[in-house]
């Protein structure tokens, strides 16, 4: 049975370290489009080697950049994938099967993280992300960070796994958490790895209990204990992120003379 043709959409910036694996995993798609924001490494060369359409435009923010890329896809059905992600072995057949007679207008895919020096244990609770969708009924959200596609039609889970190399080492992770917690203090709280929003309430009081809650939720409920020391550090990092978001909110309110809590 013929399936719907597929466009794969990727946004890049100095993505040479991971782009080759990313594009190799989707080489079977009818259309691959890479929208770059001014890379100075081998990103363009790698995209050309995989036969991808390649364009460059100044970075317009995460959501707008991705929406621009989606708008330039050749086909109605789009697989949105980050340059540090790749489809896992066996995912192609699942995606192609879903596109034969789509039962929904959007599909969420589970993502298996590379946690510092190791790939996450296969029994870790994996977050799902809407990545395969009919672009005629899907638009990017307006979030400043951790933007995501929003489908106005029916969405359904699909067990086509993504692999993610988003935190190659502890230093990269800590730098990211510091940047995102600063954004959170300004009123736009980014969420990481399925973390629930904690924007309500008094930040001074929440600092006393919420970081501990985040650690145990990550370490036990999400089963990071299965990742050994990498999992322990990852859970502690998320607890640190929860602390820093509220600490910077409190600092901001005190600097403005609001008094804090």
PyMOL commands that set and color helices and strands:
alter all, ss='L'
color gray80, all
select helices_A, chain A and resi 16-24+43-49+62-71+91-98+135-137+170-185+203-206+210-221+224-255
alter helices_A, ss='H'
color red, helices_A
select strands_A, chain A and resi 6-12+31-36+53-56+77-80+85-87+106-115+118-119+128-134+138-140+149-151+155-167
alter strands_A, ss='S'
color yellow, strands_A
deselect
rebuild
show_as cartoon
